Amino acid sequence: MLARSAIAARPAGTAVSVASQARNMATLREIQTRLKSVTNISKITASMKMIASTKTTRAQRAMNVARAYGQISNDLLKQAEVEKAEGAKELLVTVSSDKGLCGGIHSSLSRYSRKYIAQNDEVPMVILGDKAKVQIQRVYPKNIKYSFNQLGSTIPTYDESSIIASTILSDKSIEFDNAKLVYNRFVSAISFETEAIECYPVSQIVEAPNFKAYEYQEDILENLNEFLFANSLHWALVEGHAAEMAAKRTAMENATKNAGDMINRLTLQYNRGRQAVITNELIDIITGASAL
């Protein structure tokens, strides 16, 4: 009777074991698929990190040149003690790009701009780059008067900055006296600061207390307004590009590291699951042999 009972109970136990093994194998296949996907992503992020590292080095070289010219213009305004005229109309220019996968660098620009508009709700706005535009136009669509895209693929050139500056200055629908350029200042390979560059018209510069100490020709002033605006705009674009490339490098480095950690966890999980399947198979074989 005992032998017959054991033999009768064996098929039910075997059915349960087979079902358990099937579930374990399905789980292993899911882990294997995910492991393959994460490994491929890790290879992509590692390649993007190397590309961003190369672009960061080039962008820093261009940034050093643009920063030198931009700071000369700023030093001139500071020494002349140029100040914003009372009741002057202001234009807000947010310098962003079209590229993503670079951490919160565009969100920082959007926060700065939204905070400023909240305090000056009627200020007109020009946005360079689609990333900041998408975030800002959800809250303040009426403030955006002009936008430019196709920025961020390469290092910005002075010709591009001049065209943008000329377009803004020649647009009669945008009335302003001063311009505030919001951009990301490159601090180091792992950090940046969102700041603003003040741009003043020639009329305010000439009236500055210490500007009369400089010798100049009247015809130079005709182009000084556009030159100073384009120069500051170029500085903001190039510096922002360098900060973006550095942020992208950091983001891809972190993504590669996280992918590596996930690969290790999935590999351990897969090995444990595979070990459990093999153990169950051995138990079935031993149990079956004992029953015989």
Secondary structure, DSSP 8 states (H G I E B T S, - for coil): -HHHHHHHHHHHHHHHHHHHHHHHHHHHHHHHHHHHHHHHHHHHHHHHHHHHHHHHHHHHHHHHHHHHHHHHHHHHHHHTT----TT--EEEEEE--S---STTHHHHHHHHHHHHHHHSTT--EEEESHHHHHHHTTT-GGGEEEEE-S-SSS---HHHHHHHHHHHHH-TT---SEEEEEEEEEEETTEEEEEEEEE--HHHHHTSTTGGGS---HHHHHHHHHHHHHHHHHHHHHHHHHHHHHHHHHHHHHHHHHHHHHHHHHHHHHHHHHHHHHHHHHHHHHHHHHH-
